[in-house]
Amino acid sequence: QVQLVESGGGLVQPGGSLRLSCVASGSIFEIYVMGWYRQAPGKQRELVASITINGGFTVYPDSVKGRFVISRDNAKNTVYLQMSSLKPEDTAVYYCNAVTASGGAPSWGQGTQVTVSQ
């Protein structure tokens, strides 16, 4: 079982930046990939970025490529999402996700709100 706690959301103006953090606890040795997802009102949850814990291989959808960067600090059991050049359409609740090698259901954090507005 993995527990995830996100932080760092808030209100930012268009063009601004935010950094989200996700701290993992519990069976962290089983985690092999972590990711950030977001869900805007009335829309499906979508992948924003993912990173493998061992090799650091990253994946981004075209909508955030070049603007968002996911990174990890294994010593702190933390994954970050650095978001730059934010747009109003980036407004959503952002969730941290962890997938374990055991193949069980993925773990989710409680979410953190990001609002991009004047």
Sequence and secondary structure as in RCSB ss.txt:
>XXXX:A:sequence
QVQLVESGGGLVQPGGSLRLSCVASGSIFEIYVMGWYRQAPGKQRELVASITINGGFTVYPDSVKGRFVISRDNA
KNTVYLQMSSLKPEDTAVYYCNAVTASGGAPSWGQGTQVTVSQ
>XXXX:A:secstr
 EEEEEE  EEE TT  EEEEEEEEESGGGEEEEEEEEE TTS  EEEEEEETTT  EE  TTTTTTEEEEEEGG
GTEEEEEE S  GGG EEEEEEEEETT    EE   EEEEE  
